[in-house]
Amino acid sequence: MKAPGGTDAAVLVPIFGHPGQPGLVFTERRSDLRRHPGEISFPGGRQDDPAEDLIATALREAEEEIGLDPGDVEVVGALPPVGTFVTGYKVHPFVGLIPEGLSLRPSPSEVAAILLFRIEELRAGFALRRLVRRGIPVRTPTYVIGEHLIWGATARILGELLERLGRAENLGS
């Protein structure tokens, strides 16, 4: 989906365990939140100040949501912006390498849990599914790991990342 105009937001796509068995850090949002309750997402949020660059937004939000020190992140690239249907955000994803084994802590006001999934688990959990959202059936990419469902903008960002990682792996073989 082409990213709509609306409001700019940024997420950090934290990769740990690189180059061995890489994995990604996600958040499970609290179920009592007004926006995206209970959903699995990358740490991130709305750009509060247009003077703040979007990488700074992603790093600030990751620090607020999961206690990730920006000094522990090596931002290595960006993925294409993704739009959200409901909130009208234009989400700018930034990929960052982080050391494995960092002590992360969820923000009690926003995050129910911090989830760590290996790349192979995510690839194995992919499926196109028919979901009903706000009474409208949609066929959409999803990733299921255990009881956790990743869908929407997060699934589209994840799909783009996995596609690029796959191409890079193919170049190396």
QUIMO-V264311 format. One record per backbone hydrogen bond with DSSP energy under -0.5 kcal/mol. CO is the residue of the C=O (numbers start at 0). NH is the residue of the N-H. If there is no record, write none. Layout:
co=CO nh=NH
co=CO nh=NH
This chain:
co=6 nh=89
co=7 nh=46
co=8 nh=91
co=9 nh=44
co=10 nh=93
co=11 nh=13
co=12 nh=95
co=13 nh=24
co=14 nh=97
co=15 nh=22
co=19 nh=21
co=21 nh=118
co=22 nh=15
co=23 nh=116
co=25 nh=114
co=26 nh=28
co=26 nh=40
co=27 nh=111
co=27 nh=112
co=29 nh=32
co=29 nh=37
co=35 nh=38
co=38 nh=28
co=40 nh=26
co=42 nh=11
co=44 nh=9
co=45 nh=47
co=48 nh=51
co=52 nh=56
co=53 nh=57
co=54 nh=58
co=55 nh=59
co=56 nh=60
co=57 nh=61
co=58 nh=62
co=59 nh=63
co=60 nh=64
co=61 nh=65
co=61 nh=67
co=62 nh=66
co=64 nh=106
co=65 nh=104
co=66 nh=68
co=68 nh=71
co=69 nh=72
co=71 nh=98
co=72 nh=74
co=73 nh=96
co=76 nh=94
co=81 nh=90
co=83 nh=87
co=87 nh=6
co=88 nh=83
co=88 nh=90
co=89 nh=8
co=89 nh=91
co=90 nh=81
co=90 nh=92
co=91 nh=10
co=92 nh=78
co=93 nh=12
co=94 nh=75
co=94 nh=76
co=95 nh=14
co=96 nh=73
co=98 nh=101
co=101 nh=103
co=105 nh=107
co=106 nh=109
co=106 nh=110
co=109 nh=29
co=109 nh=111
co=112 nh=27
co=112 nh=114
co=114 nh=25
co=114 nh=116
co=116 nh=23
co=117 nh=121
co=118 nh=122
co=119 nh=123
co=120 nh=124
co=122 nh=125
co=124 nh=143
co=126 nh=128
co=126 nh=141
co=128 nh=130
co=128 nh=139
co=130 nh=132
co=130 nh=137
co=132 nh=135
co=134 nh=136
co=135 nh=132
co=137 nh=130
co=137 nh=139
co=139 nh=128
co=141 nh=126
co=142 nh=144
co=142 nh=149
co=144 nh=147
co=147 nh=144
co=147 nh=149
co=148 nh=39
co=148 nh=150
co=149 nh=142
co=150 nh=153
co=150 nh=154
co=151 nh=155
co=152 nh=156
co=153 nh=157
co=154 nh=158
co=155 nh=159
co=156 nh=160
co=157 nh=161
co=158 nh=162
co=159 nh=163
co=160 nh=164
co=161 nh=165
co=162 nh=166
co=163 nh=167
co=164 nh=168
co=165 nh=169
co=166 nh=170
co=167 nh=171
co=168 nh=172
co=169 nh=172
